[in-house]
Amino acid sequence: MRTMKLIGVREFRDRVSHYLACGEVLGVQNHGRLVGVFIPLRAPDNDKVEQAAERLAAVMRQAVKETGMSEDEIAGLFDLSKGSV
């Protein structure tokens, strides 16, 4: 498994053009705490992006139906800031 490169917010801000060009997935940290993930898109195919969004919406509707949870509750399961997985 490949690890994600971690950089600070200031470095990301100062070198954003470089990181956009290199296409590397980055973890962005502020004072050592992960605050974001940068995932560059390479010439996205708008039809594929739209299809993926539609599939995600369908999965979310099914999850809400099957679990009785709200969309916000399901999204909260992916909130890494809560500290437990």
N, CA, C and O atoms as a Maestro MAE file, in Angstrom:
{
 s_m_m2io_version
 :::
 2.0.0
}

f_m_ct {
 s_m_title
 :::
 protein
 m_atom[340] {
  # First column is atom index #
  i_m_mmod_type
  r_m_x_coord
  r_m_y_coord
  r_m_z_coord
  i_m_residue_number
  s_m_chain_name
  s_m_pdb_residue_name
  s_m_pdb_atom_name
  i_m_atomic_number
  :::
  1 25 0.832 -1.178 0.000 1 A "MET " " N  " 7
  2 3 0.000 0.000 0.000 1 A "MET " " CA " 6
  3 2 0.879 1.245 0.000 1 A "MET " " C  " 6
  4 15 1.850 1.319 0.753 1 A "MET " " O  " 8
  5 25 0.548 2.212 -0.832 2 A "ARG " " N  " 7
  6 3 1.303 3.447 -0.948 2 A "ARG " " CA " 6
  7 2 0.798 4.455 0.079 2 A "ARG " " C  " 6
  8 15 -0.409 4.611 0.260 2 A "ARG " " O  " 8
  9 25 1.717 5.132 0.745 3 A "THR " " N  " 7
  10 3 1.300 6.119 1.726 3 A "THR " " CA " 6
  11 2 1.125 7.477 1.066 3 A "THR " " C  " 6
  12 15 1.775 7.781 0.066 3 A "THR " " O  " 8
  13 25 0.255 8.277 1.625 4 A "MET " " N  " 7
  14 3 -0.029 9.602 1.123 4 A "MET " " CA " 6
  15 2 1.028 10.568 1.661 4 A "MET " " C  " 6
  16 15 1.387 10.514 2.837 4 A "MET " " O  " 8
  17 25 1.513 11.434 0.807 5 A "LYS " " N  " 7
  18 3 2.482 12.444 1.234 5 A "LYS " " CA " 6
  19 2 1.747 13.483 2.072 5 A "LYS " " C  " 6
  20 15 0.669 13.943 1.693 5 A "LYS " " O  " 8
  21 25 2.333 13.855 3.217 6 A "LEU " " N  " 7
  22 3 1.753 14.854 4.102 6 A "LEU " " CA " 6
  23 2 2.541 16.150 3.993 6 A "LEU " " C  " 6
  24 15 3.771 16.147 4.047 6 A "LEU " " O  " 8
  25 25 1.819 17.263 3.837 7 A "ILE " " N  " 7
  26 3 2.461 18.581 3.766 7 A "ILE " " CA " 6
  27 2 1.665 19.555 4.629 7 A "ILE " " C  " 6
  28 15 0.502 19.312 4.952 7 A "ILE " " O  " 8
  29 25 2.305 20.648 4.991 8 A "GLY " " N  " 7
  30 3 1.647 21.680 5.777 8 A "GLY " " CA " 6
  31 2 0.795 22.589 4.906 8 A "GLY " " C  " 6
  32 15 0.990 22.674 3.693 8 A "GLY " " O  " 8
  33 25 -0.149 23.264 5.541 9 A "VAL " " N  " 7
  34 3 -1.039 24.190 4.836 9 A "VAL " " CA " 6
  35 2 -0.227 25.268 4.118 9 A "VAL " " C  " 6
  36 15 -0.499 25.581 2.960 9 A "VAL " " O  " 8
  37 25 0.755 25.826 4.794 10 A "ARG " " N  " 7
  38 3 1.551 26.901 4.193 10 A "ARG " " CA " 6
  39 2 2.296 26.410 2.958 10 A "ARG " " C  " 6
  40 15 2.332 27.100 1.940 10 A "ARG " " O  " 8
  41 25 2.891 25.222 3.042 11 A "GLU " " N  " 7
  42 3 3.590 24.675 1.868 11 A "GLU " " CA " 6
  43 2 2.607 24.444 0.731 11 A "GLU " " C  " 6
  44 15 2.906 24.750 -0.423 11 A "GLU " " O  " 8
  45 25 1.442 23.910 1.051 12 A "PHE " " N  " 7
  46 3 0.436 23.675 0.006 12 A "PHE " " CA " 6
  47 2 0.055 24.992 -0.658 12 A "PHE " " C  " 6
  48 15 0.011 25.086 -1.885 12 A "PHE " " O  " 8
  49 25 -0.216 26.001 0.150 13 A "ARG " " N  " 7
  50 3 -0.600 27.312 -0.387 13 A "ARG " " CA " 6
  51 2 0.506 27.885 -1.257 13 A "ARG " " C  " 6
  52 15 0.244 28.385 -2.351 13 A "ARG " " O  " 8
  53 25 1.746 27.816 -0.775 14 A "ASP " " N  " 7
  54 3 2.864 28.428 -1.489 14 A "ASP " " CA " 6
  55 2 3.220 27.693 -2.774 14 A "ASP " " C  " 6
  56 15 3.762 28.294 -3.702 14 A "ASP " " O  " 8
  57 25 2.921 26.401 -2.835 15 A "ARG " " N  " 7
  58 3 3.335 25.607 -4.003 15 A "ARG " " CA " 6
  59 2 2.157 24.954 -4.720 15 A "ARG " " C  " 6
  60 15 2.317 23.923 -5.374 15 A "ARG " " O  " 8
  61 25 0.971 25.556 -4.597 16 A "VAL " " N  " 7
  62 3 -0.231 24.930 -5.159 16 A "VAL " " CA " 6
  63 2 -0.088 24.664 -6.660 16 A "VAL " " C  " 6
  64 15 -0.544 23.625 -7.136 16 A "VAL " " O  " 8
  65 25 0.527 25.567 -7.409 17 A "SER " " N  " 7
  66 3 0.707 25.338 -8.853 17 A "SER " " CA " 6
  67 2 1.517 24.077 -9.112 17 A "SER " " C  " 6
  68 15 1.206 23.300 -10.014 17 A "SER " " O  " 8
  69 25 2.552 23.884 -8.317 18 A "HIS " " N  " 7
  70 3 3.384 22.687 -8.446 18 A "HIS " " CA " 6
  71 2 2.545 21.435 -8.174 18 A "HIS " " C  " 6
  72 15 2.590 20.475 -8.943 18 A "HIS " " O  " 8
  73 25 1.782 21.451 -7.081 19 A "TYR " " N  " 7
  74 3 1.001 20.273 -6.713 19 A "TYR " " CA " 6
  75 2 -0.132 20.003 -7.706 19 A "TYR " " C  " 6
  76 15 -0.488 18.846 -7.931 19 A "TYR " " O  " 8
  77 25 -0.694 21.042 -8.295 20 A "LEU " " N  " 7
  78 3 -1.709 20.843 -9.339 20 A "LEU " " CA " 6
  79 2 -1.085 20.147 -10.550 20 A "LEU " " C  " 6
  80 15 -1.697 19.263 -11.149 20 A "LEU " " O  " 8
  81 25 0.118 20.546 -10.900 21 A "ALA " " N  " 7
  82 3 0.791 19.982 -12.069 21 A "ALA " " CA " 6
  83 2 1.259 18.554 -11.854 21 A "ALA " " C  " 6
  84 15 1.214 17.744 -12.780 21 A "ALA " " O  " 8
  85 25 1.713 18.228 -10.637 22 A "CYS " " N  " 7
  86 3 2.292 16.898 -10.438 22 A "CYS " " CA " 6
  87 2 1.228 15.820 -10.243 22 A "CYS " " C  " 6
  88 15 1.508 14.640 -10.452 22 A "CYS " " O  " 8
  89 25 0.030 16.198 -9.852 23 A "GLY " " N  " 7
  90 3 -1.059 15.228 -9.758 23 A "GLY " " CA " 6
  91 2 -0.953 14.249 -8.611 23 A "GLY " " C  " 6
  92 15 -1.542 13.170 -8.667 23 A "GLY " " O  " 8
  93 25 -0.218 14.598 -7.575 24 A "GLU " " N  " 7
  94 3 -0.023 13.696 -6.440 24 A "GLU " " CA " 6
  95 2 -1.118 13.907 -5.390 24 A "GLU " " C  " 6
  96 15 -1.510 15.040 -5.109 24 A "GLU " " O  " 8
  97 25 -1.603 12.808 -4.818 25 A "VAL " " N  " 7
  98 3 -2.572 12.895 -3.727 25 A "VAL " " CA " 6
  99 2 -1.822 13.308 -2.463 25 A "VAL " " C  " 6
  100 15 -0.786 12.735 -2.126 25 A "VAL " " O  " 8
  101 25 -2.364 14.314 -1.767 26 A "LEU " " N  " 7
  102 3 -1.680 14.876 -0.607 26 A "LEU " " CA " 6
  103 2 -2.594 14.943 0.608 26 A "LEU " " C  " 6
  104 15 -3.798 15.168 0.486 26 A "LEU " " O  " 8
  105 25 -2.012 14.748 1.760 27 A "GLY " " N  " 7
  106 3 -2.689 15.046 3.011 27 A "GLY " " CA " 6
  107 2 -2.193 16.401 3.469 27 A "GLY " " C  " 6
  108 15 -0.984 16.614 3.568 27 A "GLY " " O  " 8
  109 25 -3.102 17.324 3.752 28 A "VAL " " N  " 7
  110 3 -2.724 18.675 4.153 28 A "VAL " " CA " 6
  111 2 -2.930 18.803 5.658 28 A "VAL " " C  " 6
  112 15 -4.013 18.533 6.178 28 A "VAL " " O  " 8
  113 25 -1.871 19.218 6.343 29 A "GLN " " N  " 7
  114 3 -1.904 19.307 7.801 29 A "GLN " " CA " 6
  115 2 -1.783 20.750 8.281 29 A "GLN " " C  " 6
  116 15 -1.156 21.594 7.641 29 A "GLN " " O  " 8
  117 25 -2.401 20.999 9.422 30 A "ASN " " N  " 7
  118 3 -2.260 22.274 10.113 30 A "ASN " " CA " 6
  119 2 -1.833 21.966 11.538 30 A "ASN " " C  " 6
  120 15 -2.585 21.361 12.301 30 A "ASN " " O  " 8
  121 25 -0.621 22.385 11.897 31 A "HIS " " N  " 7
  122 3 -0.049 22.086 13.211 31 A "HIS " " CA " 6
  123 2 -0.064 20.590 13.498 31 A "HIS " " C  " 6
  124 15 -0.386 20.170 14.609 31 A "HIS " " O  " 8
  125 25 0.290 19.778 12.484 32 A "GLY " " N  " 7
  126 3 0.398 18.339 12.653 32 A "GLY " " CA " 6
  127 2 -0.919 17.576 12.597 32 A "GLY " " C  " 6
  128 15 -0.924 16.351 12.719 32 A "GLY " " O  " 8
  129 25 -2.035 18.278 12.415 33 A "ARG " " N  " 7
  130 3 -3.348 17.632 12.369 33 A "ARG " " CA " 6
  131 2 -3.856 17.638 10.924 33 A "ARG " " C  " 6
  132 15 -3.873 18.684 10.277 33 A "ARG " " O  " 8
  133 25 -4.261 16.497 10.432 34 A "LEU " " N  " 7
  134 3 -4.776 16.397 9.066 34 A "LEU " " CA " 6
  135 2 -6.058 17.205 8.947 34 A "LEU " " C  " 6
  136 15 -7.025 16.952 9.666 34 A "LEU " " O  " 8
  137 25 -6.071 18.180 8.039 35 A "VAL " " N  " 7
  138 3 -7.244 19.038 7.869 35 A "VAL " " CA " 6
  139 2 -7.890 18.878 6.493 35 A "VAL " " C  " 6
  140 15 -8.977 19.402 6.249 35 A "VAL " " O  " 8
  141 25 -7.227 18.160 5.605 36 A "GLY " " N  " 7
  142 3 -7.800 17.978 4.282 36 A "GLY " " CA " 6
  143 2 -6.986 17.011 3.452 36 A "GLY " " C  " 6
  144 15 -5.847 16.675 3.776 36 A "GLY " " O  " 8
  145 25 -7.604 16.580 2.381 37 A "VAL " " N  " 7
  146 3 -6.940 15.705 1.427 37 A "VAL " " CA " 6
  147 2 -7.123 16.329 0.055 37 A "VAL " " C  " 6
  148 15 -8.242 16.656 -0.341 37 A "VAL " " O  " 8
  149 25 -6.032 16.492 -0.666 38 A "PHE " " N  " 7
  150 3 -6.066 17.050 -2.011 38 A "PHE " " CA " 6
  151 2 -5.957 15.897 -2.998 38 A "PHE " " C  " 6
  152 15 -4.965 15.169 -3.018 38 A "PHE " " O  " 8
  153 25 -6.993 15.742 -3.816 39 A "ILE " " N  " 7
  154 3 -7.010 14.695 -4.836 39 A "ILE " " CA " 6
  155 2 -7.195 15.387 -6.185 39 A "ILE " " C  " 6
  156 15 -8.308 15.782 -6.532 39 A "ILE " " O  " 8
  157 25 -6.119 15.533 -6.940 40 A "PRO " " N  " 7
  158 3 -6.226 16.239 -8.221 40 A "PRO " " CA " 6
  159 2 -6.974 15.410 -9.263 40 A "PRO " " C  " 6
  160 15 -6.895 14.182 -9.283 40 A "PRO " " O  " 8
  161 25 -7.692 16.109 -10.114 41 A "LEU " " N  " 7
  162 3 -8.390 15.456 -11.218 41 A "LEU " " CA " 6
  163 2 -7.610 15.709 -12.492 41 A "LEU " " C  " 6
  164 15 -7.133 16.819 -12.729 41 A "LEU " " O  " 8
  165 25 -7.485 14.705 -13.287 42 A "ARG " " N  " 7
  166 3 -6.800 14.845 -14.576 42 A "ARG " " CA " 6
  167 2 -7.860 14.857 -15.669 42 A "ARG " " C  " 6
  168 15 -8.502 13.844 -15.946 42 A "ARG " " O  " 8
  169 25 -8.026 16.005 -16.274 43 A "ALA " " N  " 7
  170 3 -8.977 16.174 -17.369 43 A "ALA " " CA " 6
  171 2 -10.233 15.328 -17.139 43 A "ALA " " C  " 6
  172 15 -10.472 14.361 -17.862 43 A "ALA " " O  " 8
  173 25 -11.028 15.691 -16.141 44 A "PRO " " N  " 7
  174 3 -12.176 14.868 -15.806 44 A "PRO " " CA " 6
  175 2 -13.178 14.787 -16.957 44 A "PRO " " C  " 6
  176 15 -13.437 15.763 -17.660 44 A "PRO " " O  " 8
  177 25 -13.718 13.608 -17.118 45 A "ASP " " N  " 7
  178 3 -14.784 13.387 -18.084 45 A "ASP " " CA " 6
  179 2 -16.077 13.722 -17.346 45 A "ASP " " C  " 6
  180 15 -16.504 12.983 -16.459 45 A "ASP " " O  " 8
  181 25 -16.692 14.838 -17.718 46 A "ASN " " N  " 7
  182 3 -17.873 15.309 -16.992 46 A "ASN " " CA " 6
  183 2 -18.984 14.281 -16.944 46 A "ASN " " C  " 6
  184 15 -19.708 14.208 -15.952 46 A "ASN " " O  " 8
  185 25 -19.138 13.484 -17.992 47 A "ASP " " N  " 7
  186 3 -20.169 12.444 -17.981 47 A "ASP " " CA " 6
  187 2 -19.857 11.397 -16.912 47 A "ASP " " C  " 6
  188 15 -20.757 10.955 -16.199 47 A "ASP " " O  " 8
  189 25 -18.591 11.000 -16.798 48 A "LYS " " N  " 7
  190 3 -18.215 10.013 -15.791 48 A "LYS " " CA " 6
  191 2 -18.381 10.572 -14.381 48 A "LYS " " C  " 6
  192 15 -18.817 9.860 -13.476 48 A "LYS " " O  " 8
  193 25 -18.038 11.835 -14.194 49 A "VAL " " N  " 7
  194 3 -18.205 12.461 -12.879 49 A "VAL " " CA " 6
  195 2 -19.679 12.495 -12.515 49 A "VAL " " C  " 6
  196 15 -20.050 12.179 -11.385 49 A "VAL " " O  " 8
  197 25 -20.521 12.877 -13.470 50 A "GLU " " N  " 7
  198 3 -21.968 12.928 -13.220 50 A "GLU " " CA " 6
  199 2 -22.523 11.534 -12.917 50 A "GLU " " C  " 6
  200 15 -23.355 11.382 -12.022 50 A "GLU " " O  " 8
  201 25 -22.072 10.525 -13.650 51 A "GLN " " N  " 7
  202 3 -22.527 9.157 -13.401 51 A "GLN " " CA " 6
  203 2 -22.099 8.689 -12.013 51 A "GLN " " C  " 6
  204 15 -22.875 8.038 -11.313 51 A "GLN " " O  " 8
  205 25 -20.875 9.014 -11.610 52 A "ALA " " N  " 7
  206 3 -20.398 8.623 -10.288 52 A "ALA " " CA " 6
  207 2 -21.219 9.311 -9.200 52 A "ALA " " C  " 6
  208 15 -21.546 8.693 -8.186 52 A "ALA " " O  " 8
  209 25 -21.554 10.580 -9.404 53 A "ALA " " N  " 7
  210 3 -22.369 11.308 -8.426 53 A "ALA " " CA " 6
  211 2 -23.767 10.694 -8.332 53 A "ALA " " C  " 6
  212 15 -24.327 10.586 -7.241 53 A "ALA " " O  " 8
  213 25 -24.323 10.298 -9.461 54 A "GLU " " N  " 7
  214 3 -25.635 9.660 -9.461 54 A "GLU " " CA " 6
  215 2 -25.596 8.314 -8.738 54 A "GLU " " C  " 6
  216 15 -26.519 7.980 -7.995 54 A "GLU " " O  " 8
  217 25 -24.525 7.540 -8.954 55 A "ARG " " N  " 7
  218 3 -24.385 6.253 -8.252 55 A "ARG " " CA " 6
  219 2 -24.255 6.464 -6.750 55 A "ARG " " C  " 6
  220 15 -24.850 5.732 -5.959 55 A "ARG " " O  " 8
  221 25 -23.472 7.471 -6.360 56 A "LEU " " N  " 7
  222 3 -23.307 7.776 -4.939 56 A "LEU " " CA " 6
  223 2 -24.646 8.174 -4.322 56 A "LEU " " C  " 6
  224 15 -24.968 7.744 -3.214 56 A "LEU " " O  " 8
  225 25 -25.420 8.985 -5.022 57 A "ALA " " N  " 7
  226 3 -26.733 9.397 -4.511 57 A "ALA " " CA " 6
  227 2 -27.651 8.191 -4.355 57 A "ALA " " C  " 6
  228 15 -28.396 8.104 -3.379 57 A "ALA " " O  " 8
  229 25 -27.607 7.256 -5.309 58 A "ALA " " N  " 7
  230 3 -28.437 6.052 -5.230 58 A "ALA " " CA " 6
  231 2 -28.024 5.191 -4.038 58 A "ALA " " C  " 6
  232 15 -28.878 4.660 -3.327 58 A "ALA " " O  " 8
  233 25 -26.734 5.055 -3.823 59 A "VAL " " N  " 7
  234 3 -26.238 4.276 -2.678 59 A "VAL " " CA " 6
  235 2 -26.673 4.938 -1.375 59 A "VAL " " C  " 6
  236 15 -27.086 4.257 -0.437 59 A "VAL " " O  " 8
  237 25 -26.581 6.261 -1.319 60 A "MET " " N  " 7
  238 3 -26.984 6.979 -0.115 60 A "MET " " CA " 6
  239 2 -28.482 6.787 0.144 60 A "MET " " C  " 6
  240 15 -28.880 6.541 1.283 60 A "MET " " O  " 8
  241 25 -29.304 6.894 -0.880 61 A "ARG " " N  " 7
  242 3 -30.754 6.679 -0.708 61 A "ARG " " CA " 6
  243 2 -31.027 5.273 -0.188 61 A "ARG " " C  " 6
  244 15 -31.865 5.091 0.695 61 A "ARG " " O  " 8
  245 25 -30.330 4.281 -0.726 62 A "GLN " " N  " 7
  246 3 -30.509 2.899 -0.291 62 A "GLN " " CA " 6
  247 2 -30.070 2.723 1.163 62 A "GLN " " C  " 6
  248 15 -30.738 2.039 1.938 62 A "GLN " " O  " 8
  249 25 -28.953 3.337 1.529 63 A "ALA " " N  " 7
  250 3 -28.459 3.236 2.905 63 A "ALA " " CA " 6
  251 2 -29.439 3.878 3.879 63 A "ALA " " C  " 6
  252 15 -29.678 3.341 4.961 63 A "ALA " " O  " 8
  253 25 -30.004 5.017 3.506 64 A "VAL " " N  " 7
  254 3 -31.007 5.681 4.356 64 A "VAL " " CA " 6
  255 2 -32.221 4.777 4.518 64 A "VAL " " C  " 6
  256 15 -32.757 4.627 5.616 64 A "VAL " " O  " 8
  257 25 -32.641 4.182 3.420 65 A "LYS " " N  " 7
  258 3 -33.816 3.303 3.447 65 A "LYS " " CA " 6
  259 2 -33.566 2.067 4.321 65 A "LYS " " C  " 6
  260 15 -34.423 1.683 5.117 65 A "LYS " " O  " 8
  261 25 -32.398 1.453 4.170 66 A "GLU " " N  " 7
  262 3 -32.110 0.204 4.880 66 A "GLU " " CA " 6
  263 2 -31.775 0.406 6.361 66 A "GLU " " C  " 6
  264 15 -32.068 -0.459 7.186 66 A "GLU " " O  " 8
  265 25 -31.164 1.542 6.697 67 A "THR " " N  " 7
  266 3 -30.722 1.730 8.076 67 A "THR " " CA " 6
  267 2 -31.648 2.602 8.907 67 A "THR " " C  " 6
  268 15 -31.642 2.528 10.135 67 A "THR " " O  " 8
  269 25 -32.446 3.430 8.237 68 A "GLY " " N  " 7
  270 3 -33.287 4.374 8.961 68 A "GLY " " CA " 6
  271 2 -32.515 5.588 9.446 68 A "GLY " " C  " 6
  272 15 -33.077 6.471 10.093 68 A "GLY " " O  " 8
  273 25 -31.223 5.631 9.132 69 A "MET " " N  " 7
  274 3 -30.398 6.779 9.520 69 A "MET " " CA " 6
  275 2 -30.621 7.911 8.520 69 A "MET " " C  " 6
  276 15 -31.039 7.676 7.386 69 A "MET " " O  " 8
  277 25 -30.338 9.140 8.948 70 A "SER " " N  " 7
  278 3 -30.408 10.271 8.030 70 A "SER " " CA " 6
  279 2 -29.114 10.324 7.206 70 A "SER " " C  " 6
  280 15 -28.125 9.673 7.544 70 A "SER " " O  " 8
  281 25 -29.137 11.103 6.129 71 A "GLU " " N  " 7
  282 3 -27.920 11.275 5.326 71 A "GLU " " CA " 6
  283 2 -26.800 11.878 6.178 71 A "GLU " " C  " 6
  284 15 -25.639 11.491 6.052 71 A "GLU " " O  " 8
  285 25 -27.158 12.824 7.041 72 A "ASP " " N  " 7
  286 3 -26.148 13.441 7.911 72 A "ASP " " CA " 6
  287 2 -25.537 12.425 8.872 72 A "ASP " " C  " 6
  288 15 -24.332 12.455 9.122 72 A "ASP " " O  " 8
  289 25 -26.351 11.535 9.407 73 A "GLU " " N  " 7
  290 3 -25.829 10.505 10.315 73 A "GLU " " CA " 6
  291 2 -24.880 9.566 9.579 73 A "GLU " " C  " 6
  292 15 -23.837 9.191 10.113 73 A "GLU " " O  " 8
  293 25 -25.237 9.189 8.366 74 A "ILE " " N  " 7
  294 3 -24.372 8.314 7.574 74 A "ILE " " CA " 6
  295 2 -23.077 9.038 7.229 74 A "ILE " " C  " 6
  296 15 -21.997 8.458 7.339 74 A "ILE " " O  " 8
  297 25 -23.172 10.295 6.813 75 A "ALA " " N  " 7
  298 3 -21.970 11.072 6.491 75 A "ALA " " CA " 6
  299 2 -21.084 11.199 7.725 75 A "ALA " " C  " 6
  300 15 -19.859 11.182 7.609 75 A "ALA " " O  " 8
  301 25 -21.686 11.327 8.902 76 A "GLY " " N  " 7
  302 3 -20.935 11.432 10.143 76 A "GLY " " CA " 6
  303 2 -20.082 10.209 10.428 76 A "GLY " " C  " 6
  304 15 -19.077 10.306 11.132 76 A "GLY " " O  " 8
  305 25 -20.467 9.061 9.891 77 A "LEU " " N  " 7
  306 3 -19.667 7.852 10.073 77 A "LEU " " CA " 6
  307 2 -18.296 7.983 9.409 77 A "LEU " " C  " 6
  308 15 -17.360 7.269 9.769 77 A "LEU " " O  " 8
  309 25 -18.179 8.892 8.443 78 A "PHE " " N  " 7
  310 3 -16.923 9.089 7.733 78 A "PHE " " CA " 6
  311 2 -16.134 10.282 8.258 78 A "PHE " " C  " 6
  312 15 -15.111 10.649 7.678 78 A "PHE " " O  " 8
  313 25 -16.596 10.893 9.352 79 A "ASP " " N  " 7
  314 3 -15.928 12.043 9.948 79 A "ASP " " CA " 6
  315 2 -14.773 11.560 10.808 79 A "ASP " " C  " 6
  316 15 -14.973 11.117 11.939 79 A "ASP " " O  " 8
  317 25 -13.568 11.647 10.270 80 A "LEU " " N  " 7
  318 3 -12.381 11.140 10.963 80 A "LEU " " CA " 6
  319 2 -12.012 11.991 12.175 80 A "LEU " " C  " 6
  320 15 -11.232 11.555 13.021 80 A "LEU " " O  " 8
  321 25 -12.562 13.196 12.267 81 A "SER " " N  " 7
  322 3 -12.226 14.048 13.413 81 A "SER " " CA " 6
  323 2 -12.851 13.547 14.708 81 A "SER " " C  " 6
  324 15 -12.477 14.003 15.789 81 A "SER " " O  " 8
  325 25 -13.798 12.613 14.615 82 A "LYS " " N  " 7
  326 3 -14.446 12.085 15.801 82 A "LYS " " CA " 6
  327 2 -13.570 11.063 16.516 82 A "LYS " " C  " 6
  328 15 -13.866 10.684 17.649 82 A "LYS " " O  " 8
  329 25 -12.495 10.613 15.867 83 A "GLY " " N  " 7
  330 3 -11.489 9.821 16.537 83 A "GLY " " CA " 6
  331 2 -11.725 8.333 16.656 83 A "GLY " " C  " 6
  332 15 -10.794 7.629 17.046 83 A "GLY " " O  " 8
  333 25 -12.872 7.806 16.357 84 A "SER " " N  " 7
  334 3 -13.055 6.348 16.463 84 A "SER " " CA " 6
  335 2 -13.548 5.800 15.144 84 A "SER " " C  " 6
  336 15 -14.417 6.370 14.485 84 A "SER " " O  " 8
  337 25 -12.963 4.677 14.783 85 A "VAL " " N  " 7
  338 3 -13.341 4.007 13.529 85 A "VAL " " CA " 6
  339 2 -13.662 2.573 13.842 85 A "VAL " " C  " 6
  340 15 -14.007 1.807 12.942 85 A "VAL " " O  " 8
  :::
 }
 m_bond[339] {
  # First column is bond index #
  i_m_from
  i_m_to
  i_m_order
  :::
  1 1 2 1
  2 2 3 1
  3 3 4 2
  4 3 5 1
  5 5 6 1
  6 6 7 1
  7 7 8 2
  8 7 9 1
  9 9 10 1
  10 10 11 1
  11 11 12 2
  12 11 13 1
  13 13 14 1
  14 14 15 1
  15 15 16 2
  16 15 17 1
  17 17 18 1
  18 18 19 1
  19 19 20 2
  20 19 21 1
  21 21 22 1
  22 22 23 1
  23 23 24 2
  24 23 25 1
  25 25 26 1
  26 26 27 1
  27 27 28 2
  28 27 29 1
  29 29 30 1
  30 30 31 1
  31 31 32 2
  32 31 33 1
  33 33 34 1
  34 34 35 1
  35 35 36 2
  36 35 37 1
  37 37 38 1
  38 38 39 1
  39 39 40 2
  40 39 41 1
  41 41 42 1
  42 42 43 1
  43 43 44 2
  44 43 45 1
  45 45 46 1
  46 46 47 1
  47 47 48 2
  48 47 49 1
  49 49 50 1
  50 50 51 1
  51 51 52 2
  52 51 53 1
  53 53 54 1
  54 54 55 1
  55 55 56 2
  56 55 57 1
  57 57 58 1
  58 58 59 1
  59 59 60 2
  60 59 61 1
  61 61 62 1
  62 62 63 1
  63 63 64 2
  64 63 65 1
  65 65 66 1
  66 66 67 1
  67 67 68 2
  68 67 69 1
  69 69 70 1
  70 70 71 1
  71 71 72 2
  72 71 73 1
  73 73 74 1
  74 74 75 1
  75 75 76 2
  76 75 77 1
  77 77 78 1
  78 78 79 1
  79 79 80 2
  80 79 81 1
  81 81 82 1
  82 82 83 1
  83 83 84 2
  84 83 85 1
  85 85 86 1
  86 86 87 1
  87 87 88 2
  88 87 89 1
  89 89 90 1
  90 90 91 1
  91 91 92 2
  92 91 93 1
  93 93 94 1
  94 94 95 1
  95 95 96 2
  96 95 97 1
  97 97 98 1
  98 98 99 1
  99 99 100 2
  100 99 101 1
  101 101 102 1
  102 102 103 1
  103 103 104 2
  104 103 105 1
  105 105 106 1
  106 106 107 1
  107 107 108 2
  108 107 109 1
  109 109 110 1
  110 110 111 1
  111 111 112 2
  112 111 113 1
  113 113 114 1
  114 114 115 1
  115 115 116 2
  116 115 117 1
  117 117 118 1
  118 118 119 1
  119 119 120 2
  120 119 121 1
  121 121 122 1
  122 122 123 1
  123 123 124 2
  124 123 125 1
  125 125 126 1
  126 126 127 1
  127 127 128 2
  128 127 129 1
  129 129 130 1
  130 130 131 1
  131 131 132 2
  132 131 133 1
  133 133 134 1
  134 134 135 1
  135 135 136 2
  136 135 137 1
  137 137 138 1
  138 138 139 1
  139 139 140 2
  140 139 141 1
  141 141 142 1
  142 142 143 1
  143 143 144 2
  144 143 145 1
  145 145 146 1
  146 146 147 1
  147 147 148 2
  148 147 149 1
  149 149 150 1
  150 150 151 1
  151 151 152 2
  152 151 153 1
  153 153 154 1
  154 154 155 1
  155 155 156 2
  156 155 157 1
  157 157 158 1
  158 158 159 1
  159 159 160 2
  160 159 161 1
  161 161 162 1
  162 162 163 1
  163 163 164 2
  164 163 165 1
  165 165 166 1
  166 166 167 1
  167 167 168 2
  168 167 169 1
  169 169 170 1
  170 170 171 1
  171 171 172 2
  172 171 173 1
  173 173 174 1
  174 174 175 1
  175 175 176 2
  176 175 177 1
  177 177 178 1
  178 178 179 1
  179 179 180 2
  180 179 181 1
  181 181 182 1
  182 182 183 1
  183 183 184 2
  184 183 185 1
  185 185 186 1
  186 186 187 1
  187 187 188 2
  188 187 189 1
  189 189 190 1
  190 190 191 1
  191 191 192 2
  192 191 193 1
  193 193 194 1
  194 194 195 1
  195 195 196 2
  196 195 197 1
  197 197 198 1
  198 198 199 1
  199 199 200 2
  200 199 201 1
  201 201 202 1
  202 202 203 1
  203 203 204 2
  204 203 205 1
  205 205 206 1
  206 206 207 1
  207 207 208 2
  208 207 209 1
  209 209 210 1
  210 210 211 1
  211 211 212 2
  212 211 213 1
  213 213 214 1
  214 214 215 1
  215 215 216 2
  216 215 217 1
  217 217 218 1
  218 218 219 1
  219 219 220 2
  220 219 221 1
  221 221 222 1
  222 222 223 1
  223 223 224 2
  224 223 225 1
  225 225 226 1
  226 226 227 1
  227 227 228 2
  228 227 229 1
  229 229 230 1
  230 230 231 1
  231 231 232 2
  232 231 233 1
  233 233 234 1
  234 234 235 1
  235 235 236 2
  236 235 237 1
  237 237 238 1
  238 238 239 1
  239 239 240 2
  240 239 241 1
  241 241 242 1
  242 242 243 1
  243 243 244 2
  244 243 245 1
  245 245 246 1
  246 246 247 1
  247 247 248 2
  248 247 249 1
  249 249 250 1
  250 250 251 1
  251 251 252 2
  252 251 253 1
  253 253 254 1
  254 254 255 1
  255 255 256 2
  256 255 257 1
  257 257 258 1
  258 258 259 1
  259 259 260 2
  260 259 261 1
  261 261 262 1
  262 262 263 1
  263 263 264 2
  264 263 265 1
  265 265 266 1
  266 266 267 1
  267 267 268 2
  268 267 269 1
  269 269 270 1
  270 270 271 1
  271 271 272 2
  272 271 273 1
  273 273 274 1
  274 274 275 1
  275 275 276 2
  276 275 277 1
  277 277 278 1
  278 278 279 1
  279 279 280 2
  280 279 281 1
  281 281 282 1
  282 282 283 1
  283 283 284 2
  284 283 285 1
  285 285 286 1
  286 286 287 1
  287 287 288 2
  288 287 289 1
  289 289 290 1
  290 290 291 1
  291 291 292 2
  292 291 293 1
  293 293 294 1
  294 294 295 1
  295 295 296 2
  296 295 297 1
  297 297 298 1
  298 298 299 1
  299 299 300 2
  300 299 301 1
  301 301 302 1
  302 302 303 1
  303 303 304 2
  304 303 305 1
  305 305 306 1
  306 306 307 1
  307 307 308 2
  308 307 309 1
  309 309 310 1
  310 310 311 1
  311 311 312 2
  312 311 313 1
  313 313 314 1
  314 314 315 1
  315 315 316 2
  316 315 317 1
  317 317 318 1
  318 318 319 1
  319 319 320 2
  320 319 321 1
  321 321 322 1
  322 322 323 1
  323 323 324 2
  324 323 325 1
  325 325 326 1
  326 326 327 1
  327 327 328 2
  328 327 329 1
  329 329 330 1
  330 330 331 1
  331 331 332 2
  332 331 333 1
  333 333 334 1
  334 334 335 1
  335 335 336 2
  336 335 337 1
  337 337 338 1
  338 338 339 1
  339 339 340 2
  :::
 }
}
